[in-house]
């Protein structure tokens, strides 16, 4: 039986690394600190990733001069946007959804290391037959 969860094992692996960084570091650091910690944790867990990749955007098939630089691209199909703020805002969600649609990647994770008392995260799935949906 095929799982309906997009990139299930991969997203669990990435979130496991995020939980470990949060457990070890806690909230209160700048986003750049969590970024650096994640590169170490991803490498230790052998999670394939590219830090700050430049992804091309198109409009109606025409390449744009503007590019999108997510915090991470994991497994070649999963965008990871990290934040270090008190709470996730709708602006962050909208940005994540737009980047997911524009890059045509399958999954985006929006992870907030600044939230207390636990890591805050949301999952966004790009279903080409419908809209992007948020699964928290």
Buried (B, 14 or more C-beta within 10 A) or exposed (E): EEEEEBBEEBBEBBBEBBBBBBEEEEBEBEBEBBBBBBBEBBEEEEBEBEBEBEBEBEEEEEEEEEEBEBBBBBBEBBBBBBBBBEEBEEEBBEBBBEBBBBBEBBBBBBBBBBBEEEBBBBBBBBEEEEEBEBEE
